[in-house]
Amino acid sequence: MTGQRIATRAAACAAVAVFAVAGTTAAQADDDIEALPAEQIADRSREALLDVSSVHLRARGDLGEGRPPMTVNLSVDRNGNCAGGVDLGEGKGSVEIVKRADSVWLKPDADFWENQVPVGGSAFEAVLAGRYMKGSASDSRLRPVVEACDLDTFRELVSDNAGNDVGTFAKGEVTTVDGVRTVPVTRTLHGQKLTAYVDTGGEHYPVRITVLGDGADAAVDFSGFDEPVPTATPSAEDTVDVSAVLGRAPAQS
């Protein structure tokens, strides 16, 4: 199940690319954020994003890495809970994902089994018959999903790349993104234009990050800051144990 990890890390990479140059401390100026230098705006927005306990992210498009455009639509939190799905694009398949505490539920569609598991995928699909497969978060076969569902994985990618001297920011004109007043901060690296649209009010979260150029045309939208991840989980009748699908050999930790 590598598709989920690829897609979610692709979303994180967009944030890393924008915020990597930001320092580890943000000057908390009392004046309007719109009047601050671009680097300080980016820094404050990055710190706000790192402080959230949960977030909903929707990433879509092509990051220019030779993979088809894909879509990630996930709510995640620091406790490793998540709910949503990943569409690998171009008919490559999609997967619904639910993780709650120590349990993980996955529902790949027919295209996923055909394209991602060409040997034996049809048999797996037949066993599931439209149901979720359920496993333990400690199952090594599901580790990529578990990592992708943890907000801390995303935070570490952003935090670990902070402070790198990889470019300078430029501040753009105030604009509205999905009804939110934002100030864009942009930098260019390796032929790609990277822009974070920062909320001018509240905690100054980034509400959108875009990557454009050198084969890339992608966007990541952030919302639902500190809102609980949905708690609904598939019923027992709609669930098949993962070992019945992926084989009965014991998973190795």
Backbone torsions as a table, in degrees:
resi	resn	phi	psi	omega
1	MET	NA	62.4	-177.6
2	THR	-84.4	-17.3	-175.6
3	GLY	-60.1	-41.5	-178.6
4	GLN	-63.8	-42.7	-179.7
5	ARG	-63.9	-45.8	179.8
6	ILE	-58.0	-47.2	-174.9
7	ALA	-66.9	-44.7	-177.3
8	THR	-71.0	-38.3	176.9
9	ARG	-67.8	-30.3	174.9
10	ALA	-62.2	-40.3	176.6
11	ALA	-63.3	-43.2	179.6
12	ALA	-64.2	-36.6	-178.3
13	CYS	-60.5	-33.7	178.1
14	ALA	-63.2	-41.6	177.4
15	ALA	-67.5	-41.2	178.8
16	VAL	-59.6	-44.9	-176.2
17	ALA	-60.9	-37.0	-179.1
18	VAL	-78.0	-43.8	-170.0
19	PHE	-93.2	-2.3	-174.0
20	ALA	-59.3	-32.9	-176.8
21	VAL	-78.6	-16.1	-176.2
22	ALA	-68.2	143.6	179.5
23	GLY	-73.7	178.5	-177.2
24	THR	-90.3	-8.4	175.8
25	THR	-127.2	143.2	-178.3
26	ALA	-113.3	131.4	176.7
27	ALA	-73.3	117.0	-176.6
28	GLN	-88.8	79.9	-178.8
29	ALA	-73.2	149.8	179.7
30	ASP	-84.5	-17.2	-177.5
31	ASP	-78.8	172.4	-177.5
32	ASP	-59.6	135.1	-178.5
33	ILE	-60.4	-27.4	179.5
34	GLU	-63.5	-22.9	-178.2
35	ALA	-90.1	-7.8	-177.3
36	LEU	-76.5	157.3	172.7
37	PRO	-62.3	154.5	-175.9
38	ALA	-57.6	-41.0	-178.5
39	GLU	-62.3	-38.2	179.4
40	GLN	-70.1	-36.7	177.1
41	ILE	-62.2	-47.0	179.5
42	ALA	-61.7	-40.6	-177.7
43	ASP	-66.0	-45.4	-179.8
44	ARG	-64.6	-38.3	179.2
45	SER	-67.1	-41.0	178.0
46	ARG	-61.5	-45.8	179.8
47	GLU	-63.2	-37.6	178.0
48	ALA	-63.4	-41.7	179.7
49	LEU	-65.9	-38.9	-179.8
50	LEU	-68.5	-22.6	-176.8
51	ASP	-85.2	-12.2	-174.6
52	VAL	-69.6	149.5	176.2
53	SER	-91.0	-18.8	177.6
54	SER	-160.8	158.3	-179.8
55	VAL	-160.0	152.8	170.7
56	HIS	-104.6	128.3	177.5
57	LEU	-123.9	140.2	176.0
58	ARG	-129.1	110.2	179.2
59	ALA	-109.7	139.4	-178.4
60	ARG	-151.9	148.8	175.7
61	GLY	113.2	-163.8	-172.3
62	ASP	-118.9	122.6	177.6
63	LEU	-90.4	8.6	174.5
64	GLY	71.5	31.2	-177.8
65	GLU	-109.0	19.5	178.1
66	GLY	82.1	5.3	177.7
67	ARG	-104.6	155.2	177.5
68	PRO	-66.0	152.8	175.7
69	PRO	-55.5	139.5	-178.2
70	MET	-134.7	167.7	180.0
71	THR	-129.7	131.7	173.5
72	VAL	-113.8	131.7	179.6
73	ASN	-137.8	90.7	-171.2
74	LEU	-136.1	141.5	164.4
75	SER	-102.5	128.9	-176.2
76	VAL	-134.9	155.6	174.9
77	ASP	-139.6	175.6	-175.9
78	ARG	-72.3	-14.9	177.9
79	ASN	-86.7	2.7	178.5
80	GLY	84.5	9.8	175.6
81	ASN	-82.9	145.7	175.0
82	CYS	-156.7	162.3	177.8
83	ALA	-156.1	137.0	178.6
84	GLY	150.6	-140.8	-178.0
85	GLY	-168.3	169.6	178.9
86	VAL	-132.3	130.4	174.7
87	ASP	-113.8	117.0	-175.1
88	LEU	-78.1	-6.2	172.4
89	GLY	82.9	157.9	175.2
90	GLU	51.7	39.8	177.3
91	GLY	70.3	15.9	-178.9
92	LYS	-79.9	-11.6	177.0
93	GLY	117.0	163.4	177.9
94	SER	-141.1	160.1	-178.3
95	VAL	-138.3	127.6	169.3
96	GLU	-84.4	139.1	-174.2
97	ILE	-130.7	132.8	170.2
98	VAL	-135.0	129.4	172.2
99	LYS	-131.8	128.5	-179.9
100	ARG	-139.5	120.2	-178.8
101	ALA	54.8	-120.3	-175.1
102	ASP	-98.6	13.5	-178.0
103	SER	-119.8	145.0	-179.5
104	VAL	-128.5	133.8	175.4
105	TRP	-120.3	134.8	178.7
106	LEU	-132.4	138.6	174.6
107	LYS	-130.4	90.1	174.6
108	PRO	-73.8	148.1	176.3
109	ASP	-90.3	178.0	-175.9
110	ALA	-61.5	-38.5	179.5
111	ASP	-63.9	-35.9	178.2
112	PHE	-61.5	-49.7	-178.4
113	TRP	-61.8	-39.5	-177.6
114	GLU	-68.3	-40.5	-173.5
115	ASN	-93.9	-34.7	-176.1
116	GLN	-93.4	-23.8	179.3
117	VAL	-131.7	69.3	-173.9
118	PRO	-64.8	-25.7	177.8
119	VAL	-100.3	106.8	177.7
120	GLY	91.6	-4.4	-177.3
121	GLY	-61.2	-38.7	-179.6
122	SER	-64.3	-33.1	177.6
123	ALA	-68.9	-41.3	177.7
124	PHE	-62.0	-42.4	-179.9
125	GLU	-61.3	-39.6	-179.5
126	ALA	-65.9	-37.6	178.9
127	VAL	-65.3	-42.1	-178.4
128	LEU	-70.8	-41.4	179.4
129	ALA	51.2	46.9	177.1
130	GLY	83.2	3.6	179.5
131	ARG	-96.8	169.8	174.2
132	TYR	-81.7	150.1	165.3
133	MET	-100.8	137.6	-174.6
134	LYS	-117.2	138.5	177.4
135	GLY	-146.6	176.9	178.3
136	SER	-87.1	145.9	177.5
137	ALA	-62.9	-19.3	179.4
138	SER	-86.8	-5.6	179.5
139	ASP	-69.5	120.1	-176.1
140	SER	-60.9	-26.3	179.4
141	ARG	-68.0	-21.8	-178.5
142	LEU	-105.5	6.6	-175.7
143	ARG	-56.8	-41.7	178.3
144	PRO	-58.0	-37.5	178.8
145	VAL	-68.9	-43.3	-179.7
146	VAL	-59.6	-44.1	179.7
147	GLU	-65.8	-40.8	-178.8
148	ALA	-66.8	-26.7	-176.8
149	CYS	-85.2	-5.9	-175.1
150	ASP	-97.8	120.2	178.6
151	LEU	-57.7	-29.9	179.9
152	ASP	-64.1	-30.8	175.3
153	THR	-60.8	-45.7	178.1
154	PHE	-63.6	-45.1	-177.7
155	ARG	-63.3	-39.2	-179.8
156	GLU	-65.0	-39.3	178.5
157	LEU	-61.7	-40.8	179.2
158	VAL	-71.7	-48.0	-175.5
159	SER	-65.8	-42.0	-176.4
160	ASP	-66.4	-20.2	-178.7
161	ASN	-102.9	10.3	179.0
162	ALA	-75.9	150.7	173.4
163	GLY	86.8	-1.6	178.4
164	ASN	-76.3	134.4	-179.5
165	ASP	-83.4	81.7	-172.4
166	VAL	-118.3	10.7	178.6
167	GLY	151.2	171.8	178.3
168	THR	-119.6	157.0	-177.2
169	PHE	-97.1	153.7	169.6
170	ALA	-124.2	141.5	-179.0
171	LYS	-96.5	134.1	179.5
172	GLY	-101.7	-176.1	178.9
173	GLU	-75.1	144.5	178.1
174	VAL	-58.1	136.1	-179.2
175	THR	-143.6	167.7	-178.8
176	THR	-106.4	131.3	176.8
177	VAL	-123.5	114.5	-178.9
178	ASP	50.7	42.2	177.5
179	GLY	81.8	1.5	-179.1
180	VAL	-104.6	130.4	177.0
181	ARG	-73.0	122.7	-176.0
182	THR	-132.1	158.0	170.7
183	VAL	-117.1	121.7	-178.7
184	PRO	-83.2	139.5	171.7
185	VAL	-123.6	131.4	-170.1
186	THR	-130.5	143.7	168.1
187	ARG	-140.5	160.6	-179.7
188	THR	-118.5	131.9	-179.2
189	LEU	-145.1	128.4	178.3
190	HIS	51.7	41.1	175.9
191	GLY	79.2	6.0	179.6
192	GLN	-112.6	136.5	175.9
193	LYS	-94.0	119.1	-174.7
194	LEU	-115.2	121.4	-174.5
195	THR	-129.4	130.2	172.0
196	ALA	-108.2	127.8	177.4
197	TYR	-98.8	109.2	-169.6
198	VAL	-101.4	128.0	177.6
199	ASP	-58.6	126.3	-179.1
200	THR	-77.8	-11.3	179.3
201	GLY	-115.7	-178.7	175.7
202	GLY	59.4	-131.8	-177.4
203	GLU	-89.0	1.7	-179.3
204	HIS	62.2	47.4	175.4
205	TYR	-71.8	152.7	166.8
206	PRO	-75.8	127.2	179.4
207	VAL	-98.1	-17.9	175.6
208	ARG	-155.4	142.9	171.5
209	ILE	-127.7	131.8	178.9
210	THR	-120.9	149.2	176.6
211	VAL	-129.3	123.6	-174.6
212	LEU	-140.5	132.9	175.9
213	GLY	113.3	158.9	-179.1
214	ASP	52.7	44.6	178.0
215	GLY	88.3	-7.9	-177.5
216	ALA	-99.7	142.5	172.9
217	ASP	-155.7	86.3	-171.2
218	ALA	-140.5	159.6	178.0
219	ALA	-144.5	145.4	173.4
220	VAL	-124.7	121.7	176.4
221	ASP	-102.6	138.2	178.1
222	PHE	-116.2	137.2	178.4
223	SER	-157.0	-178.1	176.3
224	GLY	59.1	35.9	-178.5
225	PHE	-61.5	126.2	178.6
226	ASP	64.1	13.8	175.1
227	GLU	-87.7	141.1	-177.8
228	PRO	-60.2	142.4	172.0
229	VAL	-68.4	137.9	178.6
230	PRO	-51.9	138.1	-173.3
231	THR	-96.4	-8.3	-177.5
232	ALA	-64.1	137.4	177.3
233	THR	-126.7	154.1	179.9
234	PRO	-60.6	147.5	179.5
235	SER	-73.6	162.6	178.4
236	ALA	-60.3	-35.6	-179.4
237	GLU	-67.8	-21.3	-177.6
238	ASP	-104.5	22.9	-171.9
239	THR	-134.0	142.0	173.3
240	VAL	-126.2	136.8	178.8
241	ASP	-61.1	139.4	-175.6
242	VAL	-58.9	-32.0	-179.1
243	SER	-66.7	-26.7	177.5
244	ALA	-73.1	-18.6	-178.7
245	VAL	-100.0	-49.2	-174.2
246	LEU	-94.5	0.9	179.2
247	GLY	113.9	158.0	-174.8
248	ARG	-98.5	4.7	175.4
249	ALA	-65.5	137.7	-178.3
250	PRO	-63.9	138.0	178.7
251	ALA	-71.4	145.2	178.2
252	GLN	-99.1	132.0	-178.9
253	SER	-77.4	NA	NA
